[in-house]
Amino acid sequence: MASDDDDVNERLIEVYWQRLRELIVVDRVLDHLEFIEYDQKEQIRQKARTDGDIAATNLLISAVIKKPHSLGWFTAFVDALKHSGCNAAAEYMQVNPPKPEVEAENDTCVKLIQLLSPSLVEMQTKEVCLHCFSEGLLTQEDSDVIETITTNEGPWSGARKLLRCIVRGPSGWFSTFLDILRKTGHKDLFELTGGPSHFDNKGSDEKLPSLMDESTVSAAAAAAAAAESCDSPPLMDISISEEPEADLYKAVSTEPRQLPRSLEPPQPEAVAGGPEKVDIVLRDYQKDVARPALEGENIIICLPTGSGKTRVAVYITKKHLDRRRAEGCSGKVVVLVNKVPLVEQHYSAEFLPFLKPSYKVERVSGDCQLKISFTEIVKNNDVIICTAQILENFLERSNNGEDEGVKLSDLTLIVIDECHHTQKGEVYNHIMMRYLMQKHKNRKLKKEQKEPALLPQILGLTASPGVGAATIMKKAEDHILRICANLDASKIMTRSLGEHKREPRKIVKTVEDRKEDPFGDVIKNIMNAIHTHAELSPTSDLGSQNYEQWVVQKERIAATEENQKVRVCAEHLRQYSEGLNLSNTIRMRDAFSFLKKYYDEEIKKKATPDDEQDIQITDTERFLFNLFKEKKEELQKLADNPQYENDSLTKLRSKVLHEFSSREAARGIIFTKTRRSAIALSQWIQENPKFADIGVKASHMIGGGDQSVVKPMTAAEQRDVLTKFRDGDVNLLIATTVAEEGLDIAACNFVIRYGLVTNEIAMIQAQGRGRAEDSSYTLVEVKNSGVAKKECVNEYRINMMNKAIDKIRALDQADYDKRIIEFQIQAIMEEKVRMTKKKQKHMQYKKCDVKFSCRSCSKPVCTGEDIQIIENMHRVNVTPEFSQLFIQRENTTLQERLLDYETNYFIACKDCGQRWGSMMLYKGIDCPCLHVKNFVVTFNGKKISKCTKWSELAIKFPAFDYAEHASRLADNSDDDDTD
C-alpha cells in the first residue's frame, strides 16, 4: 500500500514535470536507476535516440511514478539525478528550486540561445567546448560526445549539441558562456548574444548584462530574425514549454520550438489576426468545393495537385471544431495519410500553424516509435494526424474487445488524403468498410426504434480518382462512383482553377536505338547459352517486361517441381535481364557493377563463414559461375567505353543542362522506375563536372520498404533530403514514385519522367510537381519501356476521367444516391463473402499439414508446428532441430529496427547456401526469422505454386512464448555450467 510520503513525492514530480523534461539527460539517469526493469529501460533509451531526451523523459518519469513503488524509490531517483550530473533537476526534487526571478531569467537565456542558434553554430566548436568543460558548464561525458560529433559530422553539428548541453548547466551558465565567447575571440557572437560592444579580447571585470533587460532581448531577437532570412543552418532542437501544466500527450512532440509569430515567415494565404488567431483565407474555387462539407455532408474534393486541397481540409476541420464547440460538445478529427512523410508534412506545414491557438493537434506514425497509447492520444487531442494503418489497428482492437481500442463513434470527422486509394485491398477501404457496415446496421436499428451508433463525417481529398481498368465511359463512371460509394460521399466536388491554373509545358524526348551495343550483345549471348543449358525457349525479346514475367514463372514452377537446374538458371536469367535493362537506363558500368555484385554474393554463399568447409555447388551453378567469369573482363572493358552509352542518358544530360543554364534558379525532379536507377543517376550527375559547373546539386530519394535488395531509405533520411530540397541545398531530386503522390515538394520549374509511366493518376501527380511559373514536364523514352505509347493512353484516360466526373456531377441527386446505395450493398455483401472464405481457409489449413523445404536444394526444413510469431509479424523457428540446419552470415546493411529486436545476420541453408531469412535478437534471445519466399511450401503433400508472403498462407501461428524459451535457455546454460 502506498504511503503518504509516496503520494507527496508523486505530486512533487508532477508539479515539476515540465522542468524535469528540460533538465534530465535520460541515458545517464537510467544508468543509476535499478528499480526500472531492463526491457523498459531499453524502450526509454530507444525513445531518446529517435525522438530526443524531452520525449524520452516522459516515459522515464512515467516509469518512476508507476505503482506499486519499491522501497526507497524516490530517494533512489534523486540520487540518480545527482550521480548523472543533473543537479538542477535534483534541486527541484529536494524542494530547493531557484527563486522565481532567477528561474524566469534562466528561461529567457534558454530562449535567446535558441533564437540565436543559427549564428552561434558558427563558433569554433572544439575551442569553446574545452573552455565550457573547464568552467563546469559541461560534464566529461558531454565534452566527449561533442568532440565525437564534431569529428564525424562537422563543427556545426557539434555546436548544436554543445548548445543543447549548456542550457542545462548550473546557475549563472549564461554569463559564463558569454565570457567564454569573449575569451575565445568570438567578438561578434559575444555582442550578438548580449555582451556590450566595448569589451575587448583582453578581458574585463565589468559585470555582464542581465538578460531581463528588454532592449537586449529585442536586439538579439532582431538579429535572430535577420539570421533566419539568410543561408544559415536550422534552429537547434531545444524545446521549451510555456504550458502551466504537464501534458503527457503534448510532450510527445519533439520538434524544434516555433519562433514567435513576429519572427516566422508569413504563411501563404494566411493573415495573422493577432497572437491568438490565424485566419485561413480561401480562394473562390476553394470556397465552392468546401461548401457541402461545411454543412456536414460527406464529400470528395477533387482538385489538381498544388491547388490547395489540404488548406481546404484545414479550413473545414477548423469550422467543424468551431461549430461543435459552439454547440457545447467536443469534436474529434482524424486526418489519415498513406505515407509516413505526409504525417509530419500535414502536421507542421498545415494543421498545426492554423489550429494550434485554439485546438490541440498531434501526429502519430509507425516511424515515430510512439509507445504512448494511441487511444489516449485520441482522447487528449482535438486533431490527430496519422497513417491509416494505425487507425485500422486500433479499430480492430476495439472490435476484438481489447481495452485500448478506438471506435468510429469516438470520431466526428475523418479526413482521408489521396482518397482514390479507397479500393479493395487498401487500408483506407478496410476502415470505410467498417463505416459502411455500421451505417447498414444503423438502418436496422432505426427500424427497430433503437439508438443508432454515431458515425463521423467523411472528407476525401484527391487530385485524380482515375478510371481503373475502364476502356469505355460507362466503366469509368462505375469506377468513380464506386470510390464515392466506398467513401459514402454525397457529392464529388471539383472546380476550374481559372487564373490560378498552372499547366506545365509538355515535351517528349524520343531516343534512337544504339547503332552498336556490344555490351548488350555479350549479355544476350550469355543468356542464350543459359537457355541452351536449361533447355528453355523464350517467347519474347530478351530484357523486355514480358521476358521477365516469363522467367519469374519458370523459376516458380521449377521450384515447386524440384527442378533445380531450371530454377537456378531462371534466377540467373532474371539478373541478366535486369542488367540489360540497366544498361538501357543508366551507365553500362552501373549495369556491370550490379551483375558483378550479384555473382560475388552468389559465390560467397558457397562458403561457410569460417571457411572450414565448402557448401555444395551443383554442376549447373559451376557452369553459371564460369560463364560470367569468362565474360567478366570483356564486359568490364566495354562498360568503360563511353561511345556505346545509351541515347536516353544523352537526352537526359542535354535536358538537365538546358534547364539549369536557361533558368535563373532551376529546381527540378527526375522520376525513374527503380531504386537502383535513382541511386545510379544521382551518382552519375554528382560525378560529372559539367553538371557541377552550372550549379547542379543532386540527391536521390527512394522508398522506405525493405522488400527490395537495394537498401531502403529511412523516413528520417527521406525528410532530410526533402528539407535540403526545400532549402535549396539540393536543387535536383532523382526519385522513385515515392515522391509522386502527396508530398508537398517545393515548387519545381521542371519535371522529367525518365522511362517511367504508370497510370493516369501517377501522371497527374507527377505533372503537379511542376508548380512554378513557366514549368516544363518532359518525358524521356527508354528502350523497352514503351513510355511514349503509355503516355498517350494515359492522356486518353485522363480525358475519359474528366468527362465521367462531369457526367456524375450532372446526375439528379436521387439517381446518384440510388447508384451509390447499390454499390455500397454490393461492397458489404462481397466483404461478408470474403470474410466467410477467410474463416473457412483458416479452418482448412492446419499447422501440422504444412511443410517447408529449401527453395534451392529441396531439403525438408520444418513444419507449421515449429513456427511461432512475434508481434503478429515475424515468424520464427526456435526449435533445437532447426538450429542444426542453417549457418549465419553477417548482414552489414540491416540496421536496428524496432525497440525490442534487431537483425544483424542472415540465416542460410547449411547444404546449399540458400538464404532462408534473418537472425533476430529479440529481448536478448537469438530468434531465426523465416522469409516464406525462400521456401517451397507444401500442404497435405500438394505444393503451393505461389507463396511469396506470409499473408498468402492462411495459418494462425501461436505467439512466441518468450518466458518459456528464455527459461529453457537458462536451464541449458545451467547444465553446461555443471558439466
Salt bridges, closest charged atoms under 4 A:
GLU10 OE2 - LYS67 NZ 3.92
GLU10 OE2 - HIS69 NE2 2.47
GLU14 OE1 - ARG11 NH1 3.65
GLU22 OE1 - ARG19 NH1 3.20
ASP27 OD1 - ARG45 NH1 2.52
ASP31 OD1 - ARG45 NH2 3.12
GLU42 OE2 - ARG45 NE 3.62
ASP51 OD2 - LYS47 NZ 2.70
GLU103 OE2 - ARG19 NE 3.30
ASP107 OD2 - ARG19 NH2 2.65
GLU135 OE2 - LYS183 NZ 3.80
GLU141 OE1 - ARG28 NE 3.43
ASP142 OD1 - ARG28 NH2 2.00
ASP179 OD1 - ARG182 NH2 2.13
ASP179 OD2 - LYS183 NZ 3.44
GLU206 OE1 - HIS198 NE2 3.01
GLU242 OE2 - LYS111 NZ 3.54
GLU242 OE2 - ARG257 NH2 2.58
GLU243 OE2 - LYS250 NZ 3.28
ASP247 OD2 - LYS360 NZ 2.70
GLU255 OE2 - ARG363 NH2 3.34
GLU264 OE1 - ARG261 NH1 3.01
GLU269 OE2 - ARG283 NH1 3.64
GLU269 OE1 - ARG311 NH1 3.89
ASP279 OD1 - LYS277 NZ 3.65
ASP288 OD1 - ARG291 NH1 3.34
ASP288 OD2 - ARG495 NE 3.59
GLU297 OE1 - LYS491 NZ 3.14
ASP322 OD2 - LYS318 NZ 3.30
GLU344 OE1 - ARG363 NE 3.07
GLU350 OE1 - ARG311 NE 2.74
GLU362 OE1 - ARG363 NH1 3.50
ASP367 OD2 - ARG719 NH1 3.08
GLU376 OE2 - LYS379 NZ 3.42
GLU392 OE2 - ARG434 NH2 2.81
GLU396 OE1 - ARG434 NH2 2.60
GLU402 OE1 - ARG397 NE 3.16
GLU404 OE1 - ARG397 NH2 3.91
ASP417 OD2 - HIS346 NE2 3.06
GLU418 OE1 - HIS420 ND1 3.93
GLU426 OE2 - HIS421 ND1 3.78
GLU448 OE1 - LYS450 NZ 3.48
GLU477 OE2 - LYS807 NZ 3.24
GLU477 OE1 - ARG819 NH1 3.78
ASP478 OD2 - LYS474 NZ 2.90
ASP478 OD1 - ARG819 NH2 2.94
ASP488 OD1 - LYS439 NZ 2.55
GLU499 OE2 - HIS500 NE2 3.75
GLU503 OE1 - LYS501 NZ 3.71
ASP513 OD1 - LYS783 NZ 3.59
ASP517 OD2 - ARG514 NH1 3.50
GLU555 OE2 - ARG567 NH1 3.80
GLU555 OE2 - ARG855 NE 3.08
GLU562 OE2 - LYS943 NZ 3.53
GLU578 OE2 - ARG676 NH1 3.28
ASP590 OD2 - ARG587 NE 2.88
ASP600 OD2 - LYS596 NZ 3.06
GLU602 OE2 - LYS605 NZ 3.01
ASP619 OD1 - ARG622 NH1 3.52
GLU621 OE2 - LYS606 NZ 2.99
ASP647 OD2 - LYS651 NZ 2.87
GLU659 OE2 - LYS655 NZ 2.70
GLU659 OE1 - ARG663 NE 2.59
GLU687 OE1 - ARG587 NH1 2.98
GLU687 OE1 - ARG589 NH1 3.71
ASP706 OD2 - ARG897 NH1 3.85
ASP720 OD2 - LYS724 NZ 3.46
GLU740 OE2 - ARG753 NH1 2.44
GLU741 OE1 - HIS420 NE2 3.04
GLU741 OE2 - HIS421 NE2 2.60
ASP744 OD1 - ARG771 NH1 3.18
GLU760 OE1 - ARG797 NE 2.85
GLU773 OE2 - ARG502 NE 3.50
ASP774 OD1 - ARG505 NE 3.18
GLU791 OE2 - LYS506 NZ 2.96
GLU795 OE2 - LYS506 NZ 2.11
GLU830 OE1 - LYS424 NZ 3.24
GLU831 OE2 - ARG834 NH2 2.86
GLU896 OE2 - ARG49 NH2 3.38
ASP911 OD2 - LYS859 NZ 3.46
GLU964 OE2 - ARG968 NH1 3.83
